[in-house]
Amino acid sequence: MHTTLTEHARCLWGDEYGPTPPCEAREHHWMYFVEELTFADAGAILAMLRELCPHVIDGFLPVSVRNLAYRLILFQRPDDPAMMREASLNLVAHGPSWDDIADDLRARADALDPEGSKPGRGPG
């Protein structure tokens, strides 16, 4: 089986930056991944996003998985303005349907860390 969330995601959806590794459990269903993601800690989720989608708009992870990943990170790190800005950028990059949520995340981040919203200080 898989030893990390990243390996599990790579097995299911591939990796834009490298070959999909061989896997003995190819018949597994993506819902098992969602269960694993649901109970993963923020560090494991971030590691997966950083490795498989290092530039936010790249990678083969489905948008629904990315959105869920950021949502779960924010549940675990509710007062992390940098993470709010990154999640906001992800929402804006993947469709206008979530622009209101992205705006709210940026506003919350700016309220927590006004300095972080200045140009050259990160996403948003």
N, C-alpha and C positions, 0 to 999 in steps of 0.2 A: 504494500500500500504506500501511501504518501507520508512523508515525515513532516512536511510543512504545508501551510495553507498555499504558499506560492507554488509548490510542486503540484498540488491538487489542481489549482487553477490552470497551470501550464499544461497539465495532462488533458484537461477538458477542452480548453480553447486555444492552445498553442501559445507560441511566444514569437512576437514580431522580430525579436533580436537573436533568436537561436532556434535550433530544432526542438520539436516536442520530444521529450524523453520517452523511452520505451516504458510501457506500463502493463503489468499483468492484470490489472483490474479495469480494462477498457470498457467493460459492460456497465460500469457504475453509472448512476443517474446524476445529473447536475444538481438535483435536490439534496443529495448527500453533501455536496459542496456548500450549498446554502446553509445547511444545518451546522457544518463546521465553521463557516463564516460567522454565523449568528452568535456562537459562543467563544469566538477567538478574542484574544486581548488586542487592544489598540496597536501594540507594537507589531504583532504578527500581521495585522491587516495593513498597516503602513508599509511593512517590508514587502508585502505582495504588490501593493500599488507602486511603490518605488521601483521594484524590479521589472514588473510587467508593463507599466504605464509611466515611465519616467518623465514624460513631457506632457502629461495630462490628456492630450488629444490623441495619443498614439496607443498602441497595444491592441490586443484582440479581446480583452475582457468585455463582455456585453455591458452596455450602458446601465442596465438595471442592476448588475452586480456592482459596478462602480458607485452608483448612487447609494445602494444599500451599505456598501463598505464605508463610505463617508458618513452616513447616518449613524452607523454603529460606532465609529470612532468618536463622533460628537456626543453620543450618549455617554461614552466613557471619559471624555475630556470636554465637559460642557463649557468650561471657561477658557478654552484655548483659542485666542483670536487668530493665530497663524493657521490653525486647522480650519477655522470657520472661513477664512479667506480662501484657502485651498479648495475647500468643498464648494464654495461659491463659484470659483473659477471653473471647476468641473461641471457644475450645473449650467453655467453660461455656455461652455464649450460644446455641450451635447444637446442643445435644443432650447428654444424659447419657452417651452412649456413650464419651465421652472424658474423663470426670471424673477418672479416675485419672491420666491424662496431665497434665491441667490442674493437679491437686494437686502432682504431681512438679515441674512447671515453676515453680509458686509457691514450693515448698520450695527449689529450686535458686536462684531469684532471691533469696529471703530469706537464704540462706547467703552469697551474694555481696554483698548489700546489705540488711542488716537494717533500716536506717533507711527504706528505700523501702517497707517493708510497713506502716508506721504509717498510721493513718487520715488521709485528705486528701492522701496522697502518690502517688496513681495507682491503677491497676487492681489487683485482687486482694484 
